[in-house]
Amino acid sequence: MTDATILPLRLAKLHLPEGEGWPAGMPFPVVAHAVSHRDGVLLFDTGIGTGRPDIDEEFSPERVPLPDALAEHGISMADVTAVANCHLHLDHSGQNGLFPERPIFVQRREWAMVHEPDYTIPEWVDVPGLSYEVLDGEQEVAPGLRLIPTPGHSLGHQSLVVDTAEGTALIAGQALLTLLEWDGTADESLSGEPPADDEQHEAYVASVQRLRTLDPVRVHFVHDPEVWTKR
């Protein structure tokens, strides 16, 4: 085990249009995570970007500037040594452009989607000067930090496995939507599981099962600030 520490960063609340798979009127949290380890800090997700009035009109984001969120934990932007995105939707990769000259880890199947219509905001992701490291599967990216493919929500989704002093911790990304989904008490409005007839349903269920087999002591989510802790 290592002494890695996971620090949640509450970057935004979005207000989703009705019919987007989230309870009407409930703000949709966007949570990134800074993982402090012996060789530096890995930032998992960068939140929603700025400069797109159409996005602001659609989602009415209430933002916390990323430098401010990091500073709450005594971390500067310069302290971040690497970035990983669970996937590249606009609320997870929107501030990648703030981190030039540092590796940004993403799965190859995810990177292939960047310029597909309506997938993400390409100008927030494919920014000149960024150093993407495109992965083909599982990879240790720092001591005690391992990215694993967890397709389902997206084809190239990945989660982060972190060895801590207390045991294995997970940043699930959007492999699951909420803590209630992890503990099996979520209704469909707080679950990200696709319908049984969806082409991604089988992959989603298999990815959740893979995460469960890791027997984590803690699970962090990117759209739920609550942390699941093993009893």
C-alpha positions as CSV (number, residue, x, y, z in Angstrom):
1,M,0.0,0.0,0.0
2,T,1.0,3.6,-0.5
3,D,0.2,6.9,1.2
4,A,-1.9,8.2,-1.7
5,T,-4.7,10.5,-0.6
6,I,-7.9,11.3,-2.6
7,L,-9.1,14.9,-2.4
8,P,-12.6,15.7,-3.8
9,L,-13.0,18.9,-5.8
10,R,-16.5,20.2,-6.2
11,L,-16.2,22.1,-9.5
12,A,-19.8,22.8,-10.6
13,K,-23.5,22.2,-10.3
14,L,-25.3,21.9,-13.6
15,H,-29.1,22.3,-14.2
16,L,-30.0,19.6,-16.7
17,P,-32.9,19.8,-19.0
18,E,-35.8,17.6,-18.2
19,G,-35.5,14.1,-19.6
20,E,-31.7,13.9,-19.1
21,G,-31.9,11.0,-16.7
22,W,-31.7,13.0,-13.4
23,P,-34.4,14.1,-11.0
24,A,-36.0,17.4,-12.2
25,G,-35.0,20.4,-10.2
26,M,-32.0,18.7,-8.5
27,P,-28.6,20.2,-9.3
28,F,-26.2,17.8,-11.0
29,P,-22.9,17.9,-9.2
30,V,-19.6,17.8,-11.1
31,V,-16.8,16.4,-8.9
32,A,-13.1,16.0,-9.9
33,H,-10.5,14.5,-7.6
34,A,-6.9,15.4,-6.9
35,V,-4.8,12.3,-5.9
36,S,-1.7,13.2,-3.9
37,H,1.0,10.5,-4.1
38,R,4.7,10.3,-3.4
39,D,5.7,11.6,-6.8
40,G,3.2,14.4,-7.3
41,V,-0.5,15.0,-7.9
42,L,-2.8,13.3,-10.4
43,L,-5.9,15.2,-11.3
44,F,-8.9,13.0,-12.2
45,D,-11.2,15.0,-14.5
46,T,-11.1,18.7,-15.1
47,G,-14.8,19.7,-15.1
48,I,-16.8,21.8,-17.5
49,G,-15.1,24.5,-19.5
50,T,-15.9,28.1,-20.2
51,G,-16.5,30.4,-23.2
52,R,-19.4,28.7,-24.8
53,P,-22.7,30.7,-24.3
54,D,-24.7,27.8,-25.8
55,I,-23.5,25.4,-23.1
56,D,-24.1,28.0,-20.4
57,E,-27.6,28.5,-21.7
58,E,-28.4,24.8,-21.8
59,F,-26.9,23.8,-18.4
60,S,-26.7,27.0,-16.3
61,P,-23.5,25.9,-14.6
62,E,-22.6,27.2,-11.2
63,R,-18.8,26.9,-11.4
64,V,-16.0,26.9,-8.8
65,P,-12.7,27.9,-10.5
66,L,-10.4,24.9,-10.7
67,P,-7.5,26.8,-9.1
68,D,-9.7,27.7,-6.2
69,A,-10.9,24.2,-5.7
70,L,-7.3,22.9,-5.6
71,A,-6.2,25.7,-3.3
72,E,-8.7,24.6,-0.7
73,H,-6.5,21.5,-0.3
74,G,-3.2,23.5,-0.5
75,I,-2.5,22.4,-4.1
76,S,-1.5,24.8,-6.8
77,M,-2.0,24.3,-10.5
78,A,1.7,23.9,-10.9
79,D,1.6,21.0,-8.4
80,V,-0.5,18.9,-10.8
81,T,1.9,16.5,-12.5
82,A,-0.6,14.5,-14.6
83,V,-4.2,14.4,-15.6
84,A,-6.6,11.6,-16.4
85,N,-10.2,11.8,-17.7
86,C,-12.7,9.1,-16.9
87,H,-14.1,10.0,-20.3
88,L,-14.2,13.1,-22.5
89,H,-17.8,14.4,-22.2
90,L,-17.9,18.2,-21.7
91,D,-18.4,18.0,-18.0
92,H,-15.2,15.9,-17.4
93,S,-12.7,17.3,-19.9
94,G,-13.6,21.0,-20.2
95,Q,-10.5,22.4,-18.6
96,N,-7.9,20.0,-20.0
97,G,-6.4,23.0,-21.8
98,L,-5.1,24.4,-18.5
99,F,-2.5,21.6,-18.2
100,P,0.0,21.8,-21.0
101,E,3.3,19.9,-20.8
102,R,1.8,17.3,-18.5
103,P,0.6,13.8,-19.5
104,I,-3.2,13.5,-19.9
105,F,-4.2,9.8,-19.8
106,V,-7.2,8.7,-21.8
107,Q,-8.2,5.3,-23.3
108,R,-7.8,4.9,-27.1
109,R,-11.4,4.1,-27.6
110,E,-12.4,7.3,-25.9
111,W,-9.9,9.5,-27.8
112,A,-11.3,8.2,-31.1
113,M,-14.7,9.9,-30.2
114,V,-13.4,13.4,-29.7
115,H,-14.4,14.7,-33.1
116,E,-17.6,12.7,-33.4
117,P,-20.7,14.9,-33.7
118,D,-22.3,15.9,-30.4
119,Y,-19.9,13.9,-28.3
120,T,-17.9,16.6,-26.6
121,I,-16.6,20.1,-27.2
122,P,-13.5,19.4,-29.3
123,E,-11.9,22.8,-28.7
124,W,-11.9,22.1,-25.0
125,V,-10.2,18.7,-25.5
126,D,-8.0,18.7,-28.6
127,V,-6.0,21.8,-27.6
128,P,-2.6,22.5,-29.2
129,G,0.2,22.0,-26.7
130,L,-1.5,19.2,-24.7
131,S,0.3,15.9,-24.2
132,Y,-2.2,13.1,-24.4
133,E,-1.0,9.6,-23.5
134,V,-3.5,7.3,-25.2
135,L,-3.8,4.0,-23.4
136,D,-4.8,0.5,-24.6
137,G,-6.2,-0.9,-21.4
138,E,-5.0,-1.1,-17.9
139,Q,-1.9,0.9,-16.8
140,E,-0.2,2.1,-13.7
141,V,0.3,5.8,-14.1
142,A,2.0,6.6,-10.8
143,P,3.1,4.5,-7.8
144,G,-0.1,2.9,-6.4
145,L,-2.4,4.5,-9.1
146,R,-3.8,2.3,-11.8
147,L,-6.3,3.2,-14.5
148,I,-8.6,0.4,-15.6
149,P,-11.1,0.3,-18.5
150,T,-14.7,0.4,-17.4
151,P,-16.7,0.8,-20.5
152,G,-20.5,1.3,-20.3
153,H,-21.3,4.9,-19.9
154,S,-18.9,5.5,-22.8
155,L,-16.9,3.1,-24.9
156,G,-13.6,4.3,-23.6
157,H,-14.5,5.0,-20.0
158,Q,-11.9,4.3,-17.3
159,S,-11.8,4.3,-13.5
160,L,-8.9,4.9,-11.1
161,V,-7.7,2.3,-8.6
162,V,-5.7,3.8,-5.7
163,D,-3.7,2.0,-3.1
164,T,-4.0,3.8,0.2
165,A,-2.9,3.2,3.7
166,E,-6.4,1.9,4.5
167,G,-6.7,-0.4,1.5
168,T,-7.9,-0.1,-2.1
169,A,-9.9,3.0,-3.0
170,L,-11.7,3.7,-6.2
171,I,-12.6,6.7,-8.2
172,A,-15.3,5.1,-10.2
173,G,-15.8,8.0,-12.6
174,Q,-19.2,7.6,-14.2
175,A,-19.0,3.8,-14.2
176,L,-21.7,4.4,-11.7
177,L,-23.7,7.5,-11.2
178,T,-24.2,7.7,-7.4
179,L,-23.4,6.1,-4.0
180,L,-27.0,4.8,-3.9
181,E,-26.3,2.9,-7.1
182,W,-23.2,1.4,-5.6
183,D,-25.0,0.1,-2.5
184,G,-28.0,-1.0,-4.5
185,T,-30.7,1.4,-3.2
186,A,-31.0,3.8,-6.1
187,D,-34.1,4.2,-8.1
188,E,-33.7,4.6,-11.9
189,S,-33.5,8.4,-11.6
190,L,-30.2,8.1,-9.6
191,S,-28.8,5.2,-11.5
192,G,-26.7,5.4,-14.6
193,E,-27.3,1.8,-15.7
194,P,-28.6,1.8,-19.3
195,P,-31.8,0.0,-20.2
196,A,-31.5,-3.7,-20.7
197,D,-32.0,-3.3,-24.5
198,D,-29.2,-0.7,-24.8
199,E,-26.1,-1.8,-26.6
200,Q,-23.9,-0.6,-23.7
201,H,-25.9,-2.4,-21.0
202,E,-23.8,-5.5,-20.9
203,A,-20.5,-3.6,-20.7
204,Y,-21.9,-1.3,-18.0
205,V,-22.9,-4.2,-15.8
206,A,-19.6,-6.0,-16.3
207,S,-17.6,-2.9,-15.4
208,V,-19.5,-2.4,-12.2
209,Q,-18.9,-6.0,-11.3
210,R,-15.2,-5.6,-12.0
211,L,-15.1,-2.7,-9.6
212,R,-16.9,-4.7,-6.9
213,T,-14.4,-7.6,-7.2
214,L,-11.7,-5.2,-6.1
215,D,-13.3,-5.1,-2.7
216,P,-12.6,-1.4,-2.1
217,V,-12.7,0.3,1.3
218,R,-13.9,3.6,-0.3
219,V,-15.5,4.5,-3.5
220,H,-15.6,8.1,-4.9
221,F,-18.0,9.3,-7.6
222,V,-17.9,12.2,-10.1
223,H,-21.6,13.1,-10.0
224,D,-22.1,12.5,-6.3
225,P,-20.1,14.2,-3.6
226,E,-20.9,11.5,-1.1
227,V,-18.2,8.8,-0.5
228,W,-19.1,5.2,0.0
229,T,-17.1,3.6,2.9
230,K,-17.0,-0.1,3.6
231,R,-18.6,-1.0,6.9
